[in-house]
Amino acid sequence: MIPRIVITPGEPAGVGPDIVIKAAQREWPAELIIAGDPDLLLARAKLLNLPLKLELFAAEKPAVAYQPGQALKIIPLALAETCQPGQLNTANARYVIECLEQAANLCLKHTAQAIVTGPVHKGIINDAGMKFTGHTEFFAKYCGVPEPVMLFVTPETKVALLTTHLPLAAVPKAITAEKLQTVIHILHNELQKRFGIMKPRILVCGLNPHAGEQGHLGREELDIIVPALEQLRTKEQLNLIGPLPADTIFTQKQLKSADMVLAMYHDQALPVVKYMGFGHAVNVTLGLPIVRTSVDHGTALDVAGTLQADEGSLAAALDLAIKLV
């Protein structure tokens, strides 16, 4: 089967259109479908001096693997106003959301098999009056999933987040035994189903420095994390190690001994993930009824339209999406 992958370029003023056009210069063992504005893509390709052909997507036709020089399939969605590289415009924020909705619909109807998302600008979407905390939360709500899990895949390891886009002050209250067990169940099942790891070994971070230092630096480990992990170990025989101090859990010795790491909050994991694999890491949303992967970087407004954007992370996200389906 040749899979169909829907790509959303993301913020039109950023590098999303650029990296989509650059990725189209190589072959892919999948049919690539763009949910976006064709005029934007053609104008950006002209600016970058790169070839690009577009053709209306027809679901009734058989999927064909993409070759350079072929036309990318497109589902046309129009910008509200003409876009200039590097210049944000709240008028085009709704367009960004419409692209995500269209992509999700295609996958929920099984017309396409995966979504690969380009970088969005959360600030401009919120400035336009639409509450948006991130792709992970958007797709979870759109698909009716109560508990999505954000997973980052790098060449060295896989790192998941227990909590995602929360203010740091809100993190401790968000860590509950129920949430821990739900997220670990999702990780265990998805590692088996999506990645073929039949007996996953998961390292779990503590929340506090030194994993709480036996309660002297915080009690979340003793009161919540340790009992939740112990219950999963004894009742379900899950292979869980921790809670371990976050300052040593990402050492090579630890990573080589496990299949993945579960971090407690966003910036406990992301600085390490981006140091290890920036430009080649992939963001995956687990727990959805669809496959969704994404780039590991932002909109890079300062280099939009200049050929300086590296399409490596988008290529890695496409590669992983194809493997997962």
C-alpha positions in Angstrom: 0.0 0.0 0.0 1.2 3.5 -0.8 0.2 5.7 2.1 -1.3 9.2 1.7 0.4 11.7 4.0 -1.3 15.1 4.5 1.1 18.0 5.2 0.0 21.3 6.8 2.7 24.0 6.2 1.7 25.9 9.3 2.3 29.6 9.8 2.3 31.1 6.2 4.8 33.8 7.1 7.3 31.3 8.5 9.5 28.6 7.0 6.7 26.0 6.8 6.1 26.7 3.1 9.8 26.8 2.4 10.6 23.4 3.9 7.6 21.8 2.2 8.9 23.0 -1.1 12.4 21.8 -0.3 11.1 18.4 0.8 9.3 18.2 -2.6 12.7 18.1 -4.3 13.2 14.5 -3.3 11.3 11.3 -3.8 9.0 9.8 -1.2 7.3 6.3 -0.9 4.0 8.0 -0.3 1.5 10.3 -1.9 2.0 13.8 -0.5 -1.1 16.0 -0.1 -0.8 19.6 1.0 -3.6 21.3 2.9 -2.9 24.9 2.1 -3.0 27.9 -0.2 -1.7 27.1 -3.6 -0.9 30.7 -4.5 1.2 31.0 -1.3 3.2 27.9 -2.2 3.7 28.9 -5.8 4.8 32.4 -4.8 7.2 31.1 -2.2 8.7 28.5 -4.7 9.3 31.4 -7.2 11.0 33.4 -4.4 13.2 30.4 -3.5 13.8 29.7 -7.2 12.7 26.1 -6.7 10.5 24.1 -9.1 7.0 23.3 -7.8 3.9 21.8 -9.5 0.5 21.5 -7.9 -2.5 19.4 -8.8 -5.9 19.2 -7.1 -6.2 16.1 -4.8 -8.7 13.5 -6.1 -9.5 10.9 -3.4 -11.0 8.5 -6.0 -7.7 8.1 -7.8 -5.2 5.5 -6.6 -2.3 6.8 -4.5 1.0 7.3 -6.3 4.4 7.6 -4.7 5.9 11.0 -5.1 8.7 11.7 -7.5 10.6 15.0 -8.0 9.1 16.9 -10.9 5.6 15.4 -10.3 2.8 17.6 -9.1 2.2 17.7 -5.3 -1.5 17.0 -4.6 -3.2 20.0 -2.9 -6.4 20.7 -1.0 -6.8 24.4 -1.7 -7.5 26.6 1.2 -7.2 30.4 0.8 -5.4 32.9 2.9 -7.5 35.8 4.1 -4.8 38.3 3.0 -1.6 38.0 0.9 1.3 36.9 3.0 4.8 38.3 3.1 7.6 36.1 4.5 8.5 37.0 8.0 5.4 39.3 8.6 2.8 37.8 10.9 -0.9 38.7 10.2 -3.7 37.8 12.6 -6.1 37.8 9.6 -4.5 34.6 8.4 -4.7 32.8 11.8 -8.0 31.2 10.9 -6.4 29.7 7.8 -3.8 27.9 9.8 -6.6 26.2 11.9 -8.6 25.4 8.8 -5.6 23.5 7.4 -5.4 21.4 10.5 -9.1 20.7 10.5 -9.0 19.6 6.8 -6.0 17.3 7.5 -7.7 15.7 10.5 -10.9 15.1 8.6 -9.0 13.3 5.8 -7.4 11.0 8.3 -10.5 10.4 10.4 -12.3 9.4 7.2 -9.4 7.1 6.3 -8.8 9.0 3.1 -5.3 9.7 4.3 -3.2 7.7 6.7 -1.1 10.4 8.5 -0.7 14.1 9.2 2.7 15.8 9.2 2.5 19.4 10.6 4.8 22.3 9.9 5.4 25.0 12.6 2.7 27.3 13.8 2.9 30.5 15.7 0.8 30.1 18.8 0.9 33.8 19.7 -0.6 35.0 16.5 -3.4 32.5 16.7 -4.3 33.5 20.2 -3.9 37.2 19.3 -6.6 36.5 16.6 -9.0 35.5 19.4 -8.7 31.7 19.0 -7.5 29.7 22.1 -4.6 27.5 20.9 -2.0 25.9 23.2 -0.5 23.6 20.6 -1.0 20.9 17.9 -1.1 18.2 20.5 -4.1 19.7 22.4 -5.8 20.7 19.2 -5.8 17.2 17.6 -6.8 15.6 20.9 -9.8 17.9 21.2 -10.7 17.5 17.5 -10.5 13.8 17.7 -12.3 13.6 21.0 -9.3 12.1 22.9 -9.1 13.1 26.6 -5.4 12.3 27.2 -3.0 12.8 24.3 0.7 12.2 24.9 3.5 14.2 23.3 6.5 12.0 22.3 9.8 13.2 20.8 11.8 10.7 18.7 15.5 11.4 18.3 18.2 9.2 16.8 19.3 8.4 20.4 16.0 7.8 22.3 12.4 8.6 22.7 11.1 11.1 25.3 7.5 11.6 26.3 5.9 14.4 28.4 3.5 13.8 31.2 2.3 17.4 31.0 2.6 19.6 27.9 2.0 23.3 27.5 1.4 24.4 31.1 2.9 27.3 33.1 5.5 25.9 35.4 3.5 26.9 38.5 0.6 24.7 37.3 2.7 21.5 36.8 2.8 20.0 40.3 -1.0 20.0 40.7 -1.4 18.4 37.2 0.7 15.4 38.3 -1.7 12.8 39.7 -1.6 9.1 40.1 -4.5 8.7 37.6 -2.7 10.8 35.0 0.6 9.0 35.4 -1.1 5.6 35.0 -3.2 6.7 32.0 -0.1 8.2 30.2 2.0 5.2 30.9 -0.7 2.9 29.6 -0.8 4.9 26.4 3.0 4.8 26.1 3.2 1.1 26.7 0.5 0.3 24.2 1.7 2.7 21.5 5.3 1.5 21.8 4.0 -2.0 21.2 1.5 -1.1 18.4 3.4 1.7 16.6 7.1 0.9 17.2 7.0 -2.9 17.6 8.6 -2.9 21.1 6.9 -5.8 22.8 8.3 -5.3 26.3 9.0 -1.6 26.7 11.4 -0.4 29.4 10.5 3.1 30.5 12.6 5.4 32.6 10.5 7.9 34.6 11.8 11.3 35.8 11.1 12.7 39.2 9.6 16.2 39.4 11.9 17.8 42.0 15.7 18.1 42.0 17.3 14.8 42.9 13.8 13.2 42.6 12.8 14.8 45.8 15.7 13.7 48.0 13.5 11.4 50.0 11.0 14.2 50.6 13.4 16.9 51.6 13.1 18.7 48.3 9.4 18.0 47.7 6.9 15.2 48.3 5.4 14.6 44.9 7.7 11.6 44.4 6.9 9.9 47.7 3.2 10.8 47.7 2.2 10.4 44.0 4.9 9.1 41.6 6.3 6.2 43.6 2.9 4.6 44.6 1.6 5.0 41.0 4.6 3.3 39.5 4.6 0.5 42.1 1.0 -0.3 41.3 1.7 -0.6 37.6 4.7 -2.8 38.3 3.0 -5.2 40.7 -0.5 -5.4 39.1 0.4 -5.2 35.4 4.1 -6.2 35.4 5.1 -3.0 33.5 8.9 -2.4 33.2 9.2 1.0 34.9 12.4 2.4 36.4 12.2 5.5 38.6 11.5 8.1 39.6 15.0 9.0 38.7 16.7 12.5 39.0 16.3 14.4 35.7 19.9 15.6 35.8 21.2 12.0 35.4 18.4 10.2 33.5 19.6 11.5 30.2 23.1 10.1 30.4 24.2 7.7 27.7 24.4 4.8 30.2 20.7 5.3 31.3 19.4 5.8 27.7 21.1 2.7 26.4 19.4 0.6 29.0 15.8 1.7 28.2 13.4 2.3 25.3 12.2 5.7 26.3 12.0 8.4 29.0 8.9 9.9 30.6 9.5 13.5 31.7 7.2 15.3 34.1 7.0 18.6 32.2 7.9 20.4 29.0 11.2 22.1 29.8 12.5 19.1 31.8 12.8 17.3 28.5 12.9 19.6 25.6 16.3 21.3 26.2 17.9 17.8 26.2 15.9 16.6 23.2 16.8 19.6 21.1 20.4 19.4 22.1 20.6 15.8 21.1 18.7 16.0 17.8 17.6 19.5 16.8 16.7 19.5 13.2 16.3 15.8 13.1 13.9 15.1 16.0 10.3 14.4 15.4 7.3 15.3 17.6 4.6 12.5 17.6 1.2 12.7 19.2 0.3 9.4 20.8 -3.2 8.3 21.9 -5.0 9.6 18.8 -7.0 7.5 16.4 -4.7 8.9 13.6 -1.0 9.2 13.1 0.4 12.7 13.5 4.1 13.7 13.4 5.7 17.2 13.3 8.9 19.2 13.0 10.8 20.0 16.1 11.3 23.7 15.4 9.4 26.9 15.2 8.4 29.3 12.5 11.9 30.9 12.1 10.4 34.1 10.7 13.8 35.7 10.2 14.8 33.2 7.5 11.5 32.7 5.8 11.8 33.0 2.0 15.6 32.9 2.0 16.5 29.2 1.3 18.2 29.1 4.7 15.6 26.9 6.4 16.7 23.3 6.9 14.0 20.8 5.9 15.7 18.0 7.9 13.1 17.8 10.6 10.2 17.8 8.1 12.0 15.0 6.2 12.4 13.0 9.5 8.8 13.6 10.4 7.7 12.4 6.9 9.9 9.3 7.2 8.6 8.4 10.6 4.9 9.0 9.6 5.4 6.6 6.6 7.0 4.0 8.9 4.2 4.3 11.5 1.5 3.7 9.0 
